[in-house]
Amino acid sequence: MKSIKEKMDKRIGPTAKVVLPIIGAVIVVAGAVAYICMKLADEMRYHEKWKDYDECGWH
């Protein structure tokens, strides 16, 4: 009788065990970079909108 580990090794394969965590890490990093870029763009847009009011003291 084969163990569960042996059955999973046969189904998934050794290459997938290396590739899947790498792909997961790349997706997480890409999501973090996208979030940072969106926050920076939002901050720049906000400051661009209100920059004319900096001189008059309203902001």
C-alpha positions as a printed NumPy array, in Angstrom:
array([[  0.   ,   0.   ,   0.   ],
       [  1.422,   3.361,  -1.019],
       [  1.549,   6.259,   1.342],
       [ -0.189,   9.548,   0.635],
       [  3.186,  11.219,   0.048],
       [  4.084,   8.734,  -2.685],
       [  0.699,   9.236,  -4.352],
       [  1.11 ,  13.011,  -4.31 ],
       [  4.652,  12.75 ,  -5.684],
       [  3.343,  10.75 ,  -8.598],
       [  0.508,  13.199,  -9.359],
       [  2.31 ,  16.5  ,  -8.872],
       [  5.859,  15.646,  -9.823],
       [  9.12 ,  17.094,  -8.581],
       [  9.208,  19.979, -11.063],
       [  5.856,  21.35 ,  -9.953],
       [  7.017,  21.361,  -6.334],
       [  9.751,  23.814,  -7.31 ],
       [  7.843,  25.907,  -9.837],
       [  4.58 ,  26.485,  -7.958],
       [  6.115,  28.222,  -4.912],
       [  8.203,  30.43 ,  -7.217],
       [  5.128,  31.417,  -9.213],
       [  3.273,  32.149,  -5.975],
       [  6.095,  34.365,  -4.721],
       [  6.217,  36.256,  -8.025],
       [  2.468,  36.885,  -7.852],
       [  2.734,  38.198,  -4.283],
       [  5.628,  40.526,  -5.191],
       [  3.818,  41.78 ,  -8.302],
       [  0.732,  42.525,  -6.222],
       [  2.779,  44.446,  -3.667],
       [  4.505,  46.502,  -6.365],
       [  1.174,  47.25 ,  -8.04 ],
       [ -0.285,  48.392,  -4.717],
       [  2.673,  50.692,  -4.04 ],
       [  2.462,  52.175,  -7.546],
       [ -1.261,  52.823,  -7.17 ],
       [ -0.751,  54.538,  -3.804],
       [  2.04 ,  56.718,  -5.216],
       [ -0.064,  57.679,  -8.239],
       [ -2.989,  58.563,  -5.977],
       [ -0.743,  60.67 ,  -3.749],
       [  0.728,  62.519,  -6.743],
       [ -2.738,  63.171,  -8.16 ],
       [ -3.906,  64.528,  -4.791],
       [ -0.946,  66.9  ,  -4.469],
       [ -1.327,  68.038,  -8.089],
       [ -4.956,  68.917,  -7.423],
       [ -4.25 ,  70.977,  -4.308],
       [ -0.863,  72.52 ,  -5.183],
       [ -2.42 ,  75.868,  -6.2  ],
       [ -3.892,  76.256,  -2.71 ],
       [ -0.548,  75.797,  -0.936],
       [  0.413,  79.416,  -1.588],
       [ -2.815,  80.933,  -0.292],
       [ -2.88 ,  78.994,   2.979],
       [ -6.039,  76.924,   2.364],
       [ -4.287,  73.593,   2.474]])
